[in-house]
Amino acid sequence: MEENVQSKKIGFFKRLKMAIFKLEDYGMFLGERVSVAFKYFFILVLLASIIISVATTVDFFKMVNRMSSYIQNELPEFVYEEGKLHFDNYIEAYDHEYDFGLIINTDDNLTEENLKEYKNKFATSGIIILNTKAIFISEGNEIEENYETLTNNYGITINNKNDLVGILQKSTVAQLIGTYFIVDCVATYAINLLSVLLDLCIVAVFGWIAAKFCGINFKLAPMFALSIYSLSLSIVLNCVYNVVYIFTRFYIQYFNVIYLLIAYVYIIAAIFMIKYDLIKQTAELQKIIEVQKQVRKEIDEQEEKEPEEKKKNEEDKKEEKDDSKEEKDKGKTDDEPVIENNKEPDGSEI
């Protein structure tokens, strides 16, 4: 009971350190309520999501600054009136760092074939600016927004380049970045939570089957708690990988497989550690039982010897008493005088 109370007092970061570096302490986690493990799980996923969102927001801020610089220095003049946008020239630009493309063609005679050709030019993401609408493309997904709809929904009126540059001021950008961070953080946490919960179920079932093969019967509730701590390193590495990918676009093809393999290794190692502890405790208990049996045997033997020794001592005492009496009687006989009074005659006996 004392160990269970102490385990509840463990802080989050110390618990994280134990989950990653101290597999031998996993047995202690089994003495806790499952709610303690899930509380740790939700906090861990939340912290990972916040870190990823911070990295995403920083990257988005860099992209906004680059876009603002492009608009101010390179974007040609344009005019928006009566629901239609007009640029004098065809524009095509591409940013290799963000893998982002921009195509502007406000010609009224644009054909569907031309539009399909523009879409095929984007490897991952980009924007196609037309005379009445804008098409946002991201990894094969398309979103079309009419300019009049955007104006009515957001209450922003842009009639020329100067209006657009005026919107991209520091105060407006700061508000945009703050809103983006909050929305991205909530979305990232929800997505990560659902994803990791699914992984948790998979790892728990795998661990339960592995424990059966090892001869340990686990209930699903403690196995879920064990799986949560086994996923700790995987969640941390996934967070690090996402941050690195955001800033460097470094991609690991089979990272999801590695992610689960690490959790499998941890839970198998934890099961073996727990089994080793059980074997060790059983051996110690067996030694205690053997010692108790030996002590009991010695006590029984001592109790059996005591009556015999008592009887023997009584016989010895009796013999000593008899011998002492004989010696006393013998001494008395030897000391008696032949003449009772050994006195010289004084003449009265005549």
C-alpha positions as YAML, in Angstrom:
chain: A
units: angstrom
residues:
- id: 1
  name: MET
  ca: [0.00, 0.00, 0.00]
- id: 2
  name: GLU
  ca: [2.85, 2.38, 0.83]
- id: 3
  name: GLU
  ca: [4.52, 1.72, -2.53]
- id: 4
  name: ASN
  ca: [1.23, 2.43, -4.33]
- id: 5
  name: VAL
  ca: [0.83, 5.75, -2.51]
- id: 6
  name: GLN
  ca: [4.39, 6.75, -3.33]
- id: 7
  name: SER
  ca: [3.90, 5.91, -7.02]
- id: 8
  name: LYS
  ca: [0.98, 8.38, -7.20]
- id: 9
  name: LYS
  ca: [3.27, 11.18, -6.07]
- id: 10
  name: ILE
  ca: [5.60, 10.74, -9.05]
- id: 11
  name: GLY
  ca: [5.65, 13.86, -11.24]
- id: 12
  name: PHE
  ca: [4.94, 13.78, -14.96]
- id: 13
  name: PHE
  ca: [8.50, 14.27, -16.19]
- id: 14
  name: LYS
  ca: [9.93, 11.77, -13.70]
- id: 15
  name: ARG
  ca: [7.27, 9.31, -14.81]
- id: 16
  name: LEU
  ca: [8.25, 9.93, -18.45]
- id: 17
  name: LYS
  ca: [11.91, 9.30, -17.60]
- id: 18
  name: MET
  ca: [11.02, 6.05, -15.81]
- id: 19
  name: ALA
  ca: [8.86, 4.92, -18.75]
- id: 20
  name: ILE
  ca: [11.75, 5.39, -21.20]
- id: 21
  name: PHE
  ca: [14.83, 4.44, -19.18]
- id: 22
  name: LYS
  ca: [13.68, 2.21, -16.29]
- id: 23
  name: LEU
  ca: [11.91, -0.86, -17.58]
- id: 24
  name: GLU
  ca: [12.58, -2.62, -14.29]
- id: 25
  name: ASP
  ca: [10.14, -0.21, -12.59]
- id: 26
  name: TYR
  ca: [7.19, -1.04, -14.83]
- id: 27
  name: GLY
  ca: [5.88, -3.46, -12.22]
- id: 28
  name: MET
  ca: [5.25, -0.47, -9.95]
- id: 29
  name: PHE
  ca: [2.91, 1.04, -12.55]
- id: 30
  name: LEU
  ca: [0.70, -2.04, -12.32]
- id: 31
  name: GLY
  ca: [-0.08, -1.14, -8.70]
- id: 32
  name: GLU
  ca: [-1.68, 2.14, -9.81]
- id: 33
  name: ARG
  ca: [-5.19, 2.87, -10.96]
- id: 34
  name: VAL
  ca: [-5.60, 2.89, -14.74]
- id: 35
  name: SER
  ca: [-6.88, 6.48, -14.55]
- id: 36
  name: VAL
  ca: [-3.40, 7.61, -13.40]
- id: 37
  name: ALA
  ca: [-1.83, 6.11, -16.53]
- id: 38
  name: PHE
  ca: [-4.46, 7.67, -18.82]
- id: 39
  name: LYS
  ca: [-3.94, 11.07, -17.20]
- id: 40
  name: TYR
  ca: [-0.23, 10.74, -18.00]
- id: 41
  name: PHE
  ca: [-1.15, 9.65, -21.54]
- id: 42
  name: PHE
  ca: [-3.39, 12.68, -22.24]
- id: 43
  name: ILE
  ca: [-0.77, 15.11, -20.90]
- id: 44
  name: LEU
  ca: [1.99, 13.49, -22.97]
- id: 45
  name: VAL
  ca: [-0.03, 13.67, -26.20]
- id: 46
  name: LEU
  ca: [-1.03, 17.26, -25.40]
- id: 47
  name: LEU
  ca: [2.59, 18.36, -24.85]
- id: 48
  name: ALA
  ca: [3.68, 16.63, -28.07]
- id: 49
  name: SER
  ca: [0.83, 18.32, -29.99]
- id: 50
  name: ILE
  ca: [1.73, 21.76, -28.59]
- id: 51
  name: ILE
  ca: [5.39, 21.32, -29.60]
- id: 52
  name: ILE
  ca: [4.38, 20.25, -33.12]
- id: 53
  name: SER
  ca: [1.93, 23.16, -33.39]
- id: 54
  name: VAL
  ca: [4.60, 25.63, -32.29]
- id: 55
  name: ALA
  ca: [6.93, 24.31, -35.00]
- id: 56
  name: THR
  ca: [4.12, 24.46, -37.59]
- id: 57
  name: THR
  ca: [3.22, 28.01, -36.58]
- id: 58
  name: VAL
  ca: [6.84, 29.15, -36.83]
- id: 59
  name: ASP
  ca: [7.04, 27.62, -40.29]
- id: 60
  name: PHE
  ca: [3.73, 29.24, -41.27]
- id: 61
  name: PHE
  ca: [5.03, 32.59, -40.02]
- id: 62
  name: LYS
  ca: [8.10, 32.24, -42.24]
- id: 63
  name: MET
  ca: [5.87, 31.38, -45.18]
- id: 64
  name: VAL
  ca: [3.63, 34.40, -44.55]
- id: 65
  name: ASN
  ca: [6.65, 36.70, -44.40]
- id: 66
  name: ARG
  ca: [7.95, 35.27, -47.65]
- id: 67
  name: MET
  ca: [4.54, 35.65, -49.26]
- id: 68
  name: SER
  ca: [4.28, 39.23, -47.98]
- id: 69
  name: SER
  ca: [7.69, 40.02, -49.42]
- id: 70
  name: TYR
  ca: [6.69, 38.53, -52.77]
- id: 71
  name: ILE
  ca: [3.45, 40.51, -52.88]
- id: 72
  name: GLN
  ca: [5.16, 43.79, -52.08]
- id: 73
  name: ASN
  ca: [8.16, 43.37, -54.39]
- id: 74
  name: GLU
  ca: [7.20, 41.04, -57.25]
- id: 75
  name: LEU
  ca: [3.43, 40.75, -57.60]
- id: 76
  name: PRO
  ca: [2.11, 42.88, -60.50]
- id: 77
  name: GLU
  ca: [-0.70, 45.41, -60.07]
- id: 78
  name: PHE
  ca: [-4.26, 44.07, -60.23]
- id: 79
  name: VAL
  ca: [-7.79, 45.34, -60.07]
- id: 80
  name: TYR
  ca: [-10.88, 43.76, -58.46]
- id: 81
  name: GLU
  ca: [-14.28, 45.12, -59.39]
- id: 82
  name: GLU
  ca: [-17.77, 43.76, -59.90]
- id: 83
  name: GLY
  ca: [-16.75, 40.34, -58.56]
- id: 84
  name: LYS
  ca: [-13.95, 39.88, -61.07]
- id: 85
  name: LEU
  ca: [-10.18, 39.96, -60.64]
- id: 86
  name: HIS
  ca: [-7.92, 41.20, -63.43]
- id: 87
  name: PHE
  ca: [-4.15, 40.86, -63.88]
- id: 88
  name: ASP
  ca: [-2.47, 42.18, -67.02]
- id: 89
  name: ASN
  ca: [-0.08, 39.22, -67.30]
- id: 90
  name: TYR
  ca: [0.04, 35.47, -66.82]
- id: 91
  name: ILE
  ca: [2.07, 34.69, -63.68]
- id: 92
  name: GLU
  ca: [3.66, 31.41, -62.60]
- id: 93
  name: ALA
  ca: [5.90, 31.16, -59.54]
- id: 94
  name: TYR
  ca: [7.21, 28.29, -57.44]
- id: 95
  name: ASP
  ca: [8.84, 28.12, -53.99]
- id: 96
  name: HIS
  ca: [11.14, 25.10, -53.73]
- id: 97
  name: GLU
  ca: [11.60, 25.35, -49.95]
- id: 98
  name: TYR
  ca: [7.89, 25.00, -49.21]
- id: 99
  name: ASP
  ca: [7.08, 23.09, -52.38]
- id: 100
  name: PHE
  ca: [4.38, 25.64, -53.09]
- id: 101
  name: GLY
  ca: [3.25, 26.96, -56.46]
- id: 102
  name: LEU
  ca: [1.33, 30.01, -57.64]
- id: 103
  name: ILE
  ca: [-0.41, 30.41, -61.00]
- id: 104
  name: ILE
  ca: [-2.40, 33.52, -61.94]
- id: 105
  name: ASN
  ca: [-4.47, 33.66, -65.11]
- id: 106
  name: THR
  ca: [-7.49, 35.96, -65.13]
- id: 107
  name: ASP
  ca: [-8.27, 35.54, -68.80]
- id: 108
  name: ASP
  ca: [-11.98, 35.10, -69.46]
- id: 109
  name: ASN
  ca: [-11.26, 32.58, -72.24]
- id: 110
  name: LEU
  ca: [-9.49, 30.04, -69.95]
- id: 111
  name: THR
  ca: [-10.40, 26.50, -70.99]
- id: 112
  name: GLU
  ca: [-10.83, 23.38, -68.84]
- id: 113
  name: GLU
  ca: [-7.79, 21.86, -70.52]
- id: 114
  name: ASN
  ca: [-5.68, 24.83, -69.44]
- id: 115
  name: LEU
  ca: [-7.01, 24.51, -65.89]
- id: 116
  name: LYS
  ca: [-6.22, 20.77, -65.78]
- id: 117
  name: GLU
  ca: [-2.71, 21.50, -67.02]
- id: 118
  name: TYR
  ca: [-2.20, 24.06, -64.23]
- id: 119
  name: LYS
  ca: [-3.32, 21.57, -61.58]
- id: 120
  name: ASN
  ca: [-0.86, 18.96, -62.82]
- id: 121
  name: LYS
  ca: [2.02, 21.37, -62.32]
- id: 122
  name: PHE
  ca: [1.66, 21.28, -58.53]
- id: 123
  name: ALA
  ca: [3.58, 18.44, -56.89]
- id: 124
  name: THR
  ca: [2.06, 18.99, -53.44]
- id: 125
  name: SER
  ca: [0.35, 22.34, -52.89]
- id: 126
  name: GLY
  ca: [-0.38, 25.65, -54.55]
- id: 127
  name: ILE
  ca: [-2.96, 28.29, -55.50]
- id: 128
  name: ILE
  ca: [-4.53, 28.97, -58.88]
- id: 129
  name: ILE
  ca: [-5.90, 32.52, -59.15]
- id: 130
  name: LEU
  ca: [-8.65, 32.92, -61.78]
- id: 131
  name: ASN
  ca: [-10.89, 35.83, -62.65]
- id: 132
  name: THR
  ca: [-13.82, 34.85, -60.38]
- id: 133
  name: LYS
  ca: [-12.42, 32.27, -57.99]
- id: 134
  name: ALA
  ca: [-9.31, 30.80, -56.39]
- id: 135
  name: ILE
  ca: [-8.47, 27.10, -56.28]
- id: 136
  name: PHE
  ca: [-6.41, 25.82, -53.31]
- id: 137
  name: ILE
  ca: [-4.61, 22.52, -53.92]
- id: 138
  name: SER
  ca: [-2.97, 20.46, -51.17]
- id: 139
  name: GLU
  ca: [-1.73, 16.92, -51.75]
- id: 140
  name: GLY
  ca: [-4.41, 16.13, -54.31]
- id: 141
  name: ASN
  ca: [-7.26, 17.83, -52.43]
- id: 142
  name: GLU
  ca: [-8.94, 20.86, -54.02]
- id: 143
  name: ILE
  ca: [-10.93, 23.69, -52.45]
- id: 144
  name: GLU
  ca: [-12.61, 26.31, -54.64]
- id: 145
  name: GLU
  ca: [-13.56, 29.68, -53.15]
- id: 146
  name: ASN
  ca: [-15.47, 32.42, -54.95]
- id: 147
  name: TYR
  ca: [-14.17, 35.95, -54.33]
- id: 148
  name: GLU
  ca: [-17.62, 37.30, -53.48]
- id: 149
  name: THR
  ca: [-18.11, 34.50, -50.92]
- id: 150
  name: LEU
  ca: [-14.72, 35.24, -49.32]
- id: 151
  name: THR
  ca: [-15.58, 38.94, -49.13]
- id: 152
  name: ASN
  ca: [-18.97, 38.28, -47.50]
- id: 153
  name: ASN
  ca: [-17.65, 35.68, -45.03]
- id: 154
  name: TYR
  ca: [-14.55, 37.53, -43.84]
- id: 155
  name: GLY
  ca: [-15.60, 41.13, -44.45]
- id: 156
  name: ILE
  ca: [-12.34, 41.94, -46.25]
- id: 157
  name: THR
  ca: [-12.44, 44.18, -49.31]
- id: 158
  name: ILE
  ca: [-9.39, 44.11, -51.61]
- id: 159
  name: ASN
  ca: [-9.68, 46.19, -54.75]
- id: 160
  name: ASN
  ca: [-6.00, 46.52, -55.69]
- id: 161
  name: LYS
  ca: [-2.45, 45.70, -54.67]
- id: 162
  name: ASN
  ca: [-2.24, 48.57, -52.18]
- id: 163
  name: ASP
  ca: [-5.24, 47.19, -50.27]
- id: 164
  name: LEU
  ca: [-3.60, 43.76, -50.09]
- id: 165
  name: VAL
  ca: [-0.29, 45.20, -48.87]
- id: 166
  name: GLY
  ca: [-2.16, 47.19, -46.24]
- id: 167
  name: ILE
  ca: [-3.77, 44.04, -44.87]
- id: 168
  name: LEU
  ca: [-0.38, 42.37, -44.50]
- id: 169
  name: GLN
  ca: [0.68, 44.65, -41.64]
- id: 170
  name: LYS
  ca: [2.36, 43.42, -38.46]
- id: 171
  name: SER
  ca: [-0.78, 43.65, -36.32]
- id: 172
  name: THR
  ca: [-2.84, 41.75, -38.86]
- id: 173
  name: VAL
  ca: [-0.14, 39.12, -39.36]
- id: 174
  name: ALA
  ca: [0.22, 38.68, -35.57]
- id: 175
  name: GLN
  ca: [-3.53, 38.12, -35.25]
- id: 176
  name: LEU
  ca: [-3.42, 35.68, -38.15]
- id: 177
  name: ILE
  ca: [-0.52, 33.76, -36.57]
- id: 178
  name: GLY
  ca: [-2.27, 33.59, -33.17]
- id: 179
  name: THR
  ca: [-5.47, 32.28, -34.72]
- id: 180
  name: TYR
  ca: [-3.53, 29.78, -36.80]
- id: 181
  name: PHE
  ca: [-1.69, 28.45, -33.70]
- id: 182
  name: ILE
  ca: [-4.89, 27.92, -31.70]
- id: 183
  name: VAL
  ca: [-6.71, 26.19, -34.56]
- id: 184
  name: ASP
  ca: [-3.67, 24.08, -35.47]
- id: 185
  name: CYS
  ca: [-3.05, 23.10, -31.83]
- id: 186
  name: VAL
  ca: [-6.64, 21.91, -31.32]
- id: 187
  name: ALA
  ca: [-6.66, 20.06, -34.64]
- id: 188
  name: THR
  ca: [-3.24, 18.46, -34.04]
- id: 189
  name: TYR
  ca: [-4.22, 17.32, -30.54]
- id: 190
  name: ALA
  ca: [-7.47, 15.77, -31.77]
- id: 191
  name: ILE
  ca: [-5.74, 13.97, -34.65]
- id: 192
  name: ASN
  ca: [-2.83, 12.76, -32.51]
- id: 193
  name: LEU
  ca: [-5.14, 11.61, -29.74]
- id: 194
  name: LEU
  ca: [-7.25, 9.49, -32.06]
- id: 195
  name: SER
  ca: [-4.17, 8.11, -33.82]
- id: 196
  name: VAL
  ca: [-2.31, 7.22, -30.63]
- id: 197
  name: LEU
  ca: [-5.43, 5.73, -29.02]
- id: 198
  name: LEU
  ca: [-5.66, 3.35, -31.97]
- id: 199
  name: ASP
  ca: [-1.97, 2.48, -31.56]
- id: 200
  name: LEU
  ca: [-2.57, 1.98, -27.84]
- id: 201
  name: CYS
  ca: [-5.28, -0.60, -28.52]
- id: 202
  name: ILE
  ca: [-3.00, -2.46, -30.94]
- id: 203
  name: VAL
  ca: [-0.08, -2.50, -28.49]
- id: 204
  name: ALA
  ca: [-2.32, -3.57, -25.59]
- id: 205
  name: VAL
  ca: [-3.72, -6.54, -27.52]
- id: 206
  name: PHE
  ca: [-0.21, -7.50, -28.66]
- id: 207
  name: GLY
  ca: [1.08, -7.26, -25.07]
- id: 208
  name: TRP
  ca: [-1.82, -9.31, -23.71]
- id: 209
  name: ILE
  ca: [-1.10, -12.10, -26.21]
- id: 210
  name: ALA
  ca: [2.66, -11.93, -25.48]
- id: 211
  name: ALA
  ca: [1.96, -12.16, -21.74]
- id: 212
  name: LYS
  ca: [-0.14, -15.28, -22.31]
- id: 213
  name: PHE
  ca: [2.80, -16.92, -24.09]
- id: 214
  name: CYS
  ca: [5.03, -15.97, -21.15]
- id: 215
  name: GLY
  ca: [2.66, -17.62, -18.70]
- id: 216
  name: ILE
  ca: [1.36, -14.40, -17.12]
- id: 217
  name: ASN
  ca: [-2.36, -13.70, -16.99]
- id: 218
  name: PHE
  ca: [-2.99, -9.98, -17.37]
- id: 219
  name: LYS
  ca: [-6.35, -8.25, -17.31]
- id: 220
  name: LEU
  ca: [-6.90, -5.76, -20.11]
- id: 221
  name: ALA
  ca: [-7.06, -2.73, -17.78]
- id: 222
  name: PRO
  ca: [-3.50, -3.06, -16.37]
- id: 223
  name: MET
  ca: [-2.28, -4.08, -19.82]
- id: 224
  name: PHE
  ca: [-3.57, -0.77, -21.19]
- id: 225
  name: ALA
  ca: [-1.65, 1.05, -18.45]
- id: 226
  name: LEU
  ca: [1.48, -0.91, -19.35]
- id: 227
  name: SER
  ca: [0.98, -0.12, -23.04]
- id: 228
  name: ILE
  ca: [0.69, 3.60, -22.33]
- id: 229
  name: TYR
  ca: [4.15, 3.68, -20.75]
- id: 230
  name: SER
  ca: [5.52, 1.44, -23.52]
- id: 231
  name: LEU
  ca: [4.38, 4.03, -26.10]
- id: 232
  name: SER
  ca: [6.16, 6.90, -24.33]
- id: 233
  name: LEU
  ca: [9.38, 6.75, -26.34]
- id: 234
  name: SER
  ca: [7.44, 6.29, -29.59]
- id: 235
  name: ILE
  ca: [5.35, 9.40, -28.91]
- id: 236
  name: VAL
  ca: [8.45, 11.44, -28.07]
- id: 237
  name: LEU
  ca: [10.27, 10.26, -31.22]
- id: 238
  name: ASN
  ca: [7.18, 10.98, -33.33]
- id: 239
  name: CYS
  ca: [7.14, 14.52, -31.95]
- id: 240
  name: VAL
  ca: [10.84, 15.00, -32.75]
- id: 241
  name: TYR
  ca: [10.38, 13.55, -36.24]
- id: 242
  name: ASN
  ca: [7.46, 15.88, -37.01]
- id: 243
  name: VAL
  ca: [9.41, 18.94, -35.88]
- id: 244
  name: VAL
  ca: [12.43, 17.90, -37.98]
- id: 245
  name: TYR
  ca: [10.18, 17.25, -41.00]
- id: 246
  name: ILE
  ca: [8.48, 20.65, -40.68]
- id: 247
  name: PHE
  ca: [11.79, 22.54, -40.81]
- id: 248
  name: THR
  ca: [13.85, 20.28, -43.10]
- id: 249
  name: ARG
  ca: [11.28, 18.20, -45.05]
- id: 250
  name: PHE
  ca: [13.36, 15.15, -44.09]
- id: 251
  name: TYR
  ca: [11.15, 12.10, -44.68]
- id: 252
  name: ILE
  ca: [11.53, 8.59, -43.26]
- id: 253
  name: GLN
  ca: [9.52, 6.17, -45.34]
- id: 254
  name: TYR
  ca: [8.86, 3.45, -42.75]
- id: 255
  name: PHE
  ca: [8.73, 5.63, -39.65]
- id: 256
  name: ASN
  ca: [5.21, 4.44, -38.70]
- id: 257
  name: VAL
  ca: [6.46, 0.84, -38.69]
- id: 258
  name: ILE
  ca: [9.49, 1.77, -36.57]
- id: 259
  name: TYR
  ca: [7.16, 3.74, -34.29]
- id: 260
  name: LEU
  ca: [5.12, 0.62, -33.44]
- id: 261
  name: LEU
  ca: [8.12, -1.72, -33.33]
- id: 262
  name: ILE
  ca: [9.67, 0.39, -30.55]
- id: 263
  name: ALA
  ca: [6.45, 0.09, -28.53]
- id: 264
  name: TYR
  ca: [6.36, -3.69, -29.11]
- id: 265
  name: VAL
  ca: [9.95, -4.06, -27.91]
- id: 266
  name: TYR
  ca: [9.22, -2.01, -24.80]
- id: 267
  name: ILE
  ca: [6.13, -3.94, -23.80]
- id: 268
  name: ILE
  ca: [7.79, -7.33, -24.37]
- id: 269
  name: ALA
  ca: [10.80, -6.23, -22.32]
- id: 270
  name: ALA
  ca: [8.48, -4.97, -19.59]
- id: 271
  name: ILE
  ca: [6.61, -8.30, -19.51]
- id: 272
  name: PHE
  ca: [9.88, -10.21, -19.14]
- id: 273
  name: MET
  ca: [10.98, -7.84, -16.37]
- id: 274
  name: ILE
  ca: [7.71, -8.39, -14.54]
- id: 275
  name: LYS
  ca: [8.00, -12.16, -14.97]
- id: 276
  name: TYR
  ca: [11.58, -12.05, -13.65]
- id: 277
  name: ASP
  ca: [10.38, -10.11, -10.61]
- id: 278
  name: LEU
  ca: [7.61, -12.66, -10.02]
- id: 279
  name: ILE
  ca: [10.09, -15.56, -10.25]
- id: 280
  name: LYS
  ca: [12.45, -13.74, -7.90]
- id: 281
  name: GLN
  ca: [9.67, -13.07, -5.39]
- id: 282
  name: THR
  ca: [8.52, -16.69, -5.60]
- id: 283
  name: ALA
  ca: [12.09, -17.91, -4.96]
- id: 284
  name: GLU
  ca: [12.45, -15.57, -1.98]
- id: 285
  name: LEU
  ca: [9.09, -16.69, -0.62]
- id: 286
  name: GLN
  ca: [10.15, -20.33, -1.02]
- id: 287
  name: LYS
  ca: [13.34, -19.62, 0.92]
- id: 288
  name: ILE
  ca: [11.33, -18.01, 3.70]
- id: 289
  name: ILE
  ca: [9.04, -21.04, 3.82]
- id: 290
  name: GLU
  ca: [12.04, -23.39, 4.00]
- id: 291
  name: VAL
  ca: [13.58, -21.37, 6.81]
- id: 292
  name: GLN
  ca: [10.28, -21.39, 8.69]
- id: 293
  name: LYS
  ca: [10.04, -25.18, 8.26]
- id: 294
  name: GLN
  ca: [13.60, -25.61, 9.56]
- id: 295
  name: VAL
  ca: [12.93, -23.39, 12.57]
- id: 296
  name: ARG
  ca: [9.72, -25.27, 13.31]
- id: 297
  name: LYS
  ca: [11.52, -28.59, 13.05]
- id: 298
  name: GLU
  ca: [14.20, -27.45, 15.48]
- id: 299
  name: ILE
  ca: [11.55, -26.24, 17.92]
- id: 300
  name: ASP
  ca: [9.72, -29.58, 17.72]
- id: 301
  name: GLU
  ca: [12.96, -31.50, 18.28]
- id: 302
  name: GLN
  ca: [13.79, -29.26, 21.21]
- id: 303
  name: GLU
  ca: [10.36, -29.85, 22.70]
- id: 304
  name: GLU
  ca: [10.83, -33.63, 22.32]
- id: 305
  name: LYS
  ca: [14.24, -33.54, 24.03]
- id: 306
  name: GLU
  ca: [13.12, -31.45, 26.97]
- id: 307
  name: PRO
  ca: [11.03, -34.18, 28.76]
- id: 308
  name: GLU
  ca: [13.85, -36.74, 28.44]
- id: 309
  name: GLU
  ca: [16.43, -34.27, 29.68]
- id: 310
  name: LYS
  ca: [14.13, -33.28, 32.54]
- id: 311
  name: LYS
  ca: [13.64, -36.93, 33.54]
- id: 312
  name: LYS
  ca: [17.33, -37.62, 33.32]
- id: 313
  name: ASN
  ca: [18.13, -34.56, 35.43]
- id: 314
  name: GLU
  ca: [15.62, -35.70, 38.04]
- id: 315
  name: GLU
  ca: [17.21, -39.19, 38.13]
- id: 316
  name: ASP
  ca: [20.67, -37.67, 38.41]
- id: 317
  name: LYS
  ca: [19.49, -35.45, 41.25]
- id: 318
  name: LYS
  ca: [17.93, -38.48, 43.00]
- id: 319
  name: GLU
  ca: [21.11, -40.51, 42.64]
- id: 320
  name: GLU
  ca: [23.16, -37.63, 43.98]
- id: 321
  name: LYS
  ca: [20.79, -37.34, 46.90]
- id: 322
  name: ASP
  ca: [21.07, -41.07, 47.71]
- id: 323
  name: ASP
  ca: [24.84, -41.02, 47.43]
- id: 324
  name: SER
  ca: [24.99, -38.02, 49.70]
- id: 325
  name: LYS
  ca: [22.83, -39.83, 52.31]
- id: 326
  name: GLU
  ca: [24.97, -42.98, 52.25]
- id: 327
  name: GLU
  ca: [28.14, -40.98, 52.67]
- id: 328
  name: LYS
  ca: [26.58, -39.15, 55.54]
- id: 329
  name: ASP
  ca: [25.51, -42.36, 57.28]
- id: 330
  name: LYS
  ca: [28.85, -43.97, 56.71]
- id: 331
  name: GLY
  ca: [30.68, -40.98, 58.07]
- id: 332
  name: LYS
  ca: [28.52, -41.06, 61.15]
- id: 333
  name: THR
  ca: [29.36, -44.76, 61.91]
- id: 334
  name: ASP
  ca: [33.06, -44.32, 61.51]
- id: 335
  name: ASP
  ca: [33.19, -41.37, 63.84]
- id: 336
  name: GLU
  ca: [31.42, -43.07, 66.85]
- id: 337
  name: PRO
  ca: [34.00, -43.65, 69.83]
- id: 338
  name: VAL
  ca: [34.45, -47.10, 71.41]
- id: 339
  name: ILE
  ca: [34.38, -45.59, 74.86]
- id: 340
  name: GLU
  ca: [31.77, -43.02, 75.18]
- id: 341
  name: ASN
  ca: [33.83, -40.74, 77.39]
- id: 342
  name: ASN
  ca: [37.46, -41.07, 76.90]
- id: 343
  name: LYS
  ca: [38.45, -39.84, 80.29]
- id: 344
  name: GLU
  ca: [41.09, -41.06, 82.73]
- id: 345
  name: PRO
  ca: [39.82, -42.92, 85.86]
- id: 346
  name: ASP
  ca: [39.48, -40.63, 88.79]
- id: 347
  name: GLY
  ca: [39.11, -43.50, 91.35]
- id: 348
  name: SER
  ca: [35.40, -43.24, 91.80]
- id: 349
  name: GLU
  ca: [34.68, -46.38, 89.87]
- id: 350
  name: ILE
  ca: [36.36, -48.53, 92.43]
...
